[in-house]
Amino acid sequence: MLGADDAVAGALLARGWPARPLVDQSLGIDLLNTRYLIGGVLYDLLDHDDLTGAWLADRELESARPVPRQPLREARDAVVAVIADPADHAALNALLEHGRLRLAVDGRGRVEHDDVADPRWRAAWACLRDFVAVREAAPDRVRKCANPECVLHFQDVSRTGRRLWCSMTACGNRLKARRHHSRVRGTP
């Protein structure tokens, strides 16, 4: 899981944007959540160099100059496609071609290094590598929020593995309340 969202929080505050929800996800899933919806307004960190740079700094990812927004967007789109259709991994595989794992051995044993020739793709490739590892460890627990109006994704780490919402207080309660009011009013 990720640490603080300090640089991003400061950059969002400077723009007058609301704080990002759900920042406790792994790197590959947090890339998906660089786009979020609050109050019907869609915010996207990858639309701005300063916000993308702050996100990269918070994630301790090396940033090429100019800020690699396009590779990160492509990586995000490929991951969204795989979550929507697990058989649709052509775009993800094509983007993974930008790098490889280089193995070495040290005093502790096996060591893995990312080997990405193009500096613009280093951060995106690290996000993709993380997503592949998360998906491999728990393929059925990486999900999009069940609220159709929400764009957030999460890894379900609950004991039962039946989590549906990015946040019960945000999306879960809202959707349940809407359904309840519809039933009470007798509207479908």
Steps between C-alpha positions, in 0.01 A plus 500: 500500500604857450617757744413867519348699218681815619621657174171422326298642789695825483466525121126429518456763770687754286256433214193503727427135420357258757724238659534165326295215641635148549874567503591185695517265201805338341689692233333333201151561638585849622587585138137423415383731776690799363164566336215551748151643517376728778167680493448411137833658396771281349855579614805352329851545640648382170358803317752733668880488522510634857246249633657209313842603628368521857342153467829358370693665785263361764539154347880541490498438127769650285355758266635572155479846353258590367268337753393165346125560499426314175672171598321511836165560327562210263592275793188608689278431198654154449441407865140627487443280193637190677282558806192547281584188295771272645548340156583840345871517578638591157554868587654412836740254340595753232587757767697246704728471195650835607697326775612177655613358832871450539597244762813510711625339818645672805579394858129466580410301191299587190468867408274636227568822309271677256676543168319768299702663225275800434492727809150622408367146563673421832219618728222353285685169477546488879124553540425224249744264670331564833153448354603170343639382836182602687281335238709184506477477880122556513342521153142505621560770761590794277177681424329813381261650755149358458350849499448565126564871558842436660825460306718373786664157521622304801655176613260314726702395804195416710487160666199385297609653169154641435570873519309691231564867570804722492368632831194394691452853633527659156362271233350212696272705722399737220397220266320309774314817603395566139371145465314527829336829400401352163335203671321722752371729226409201283711615205725252318 
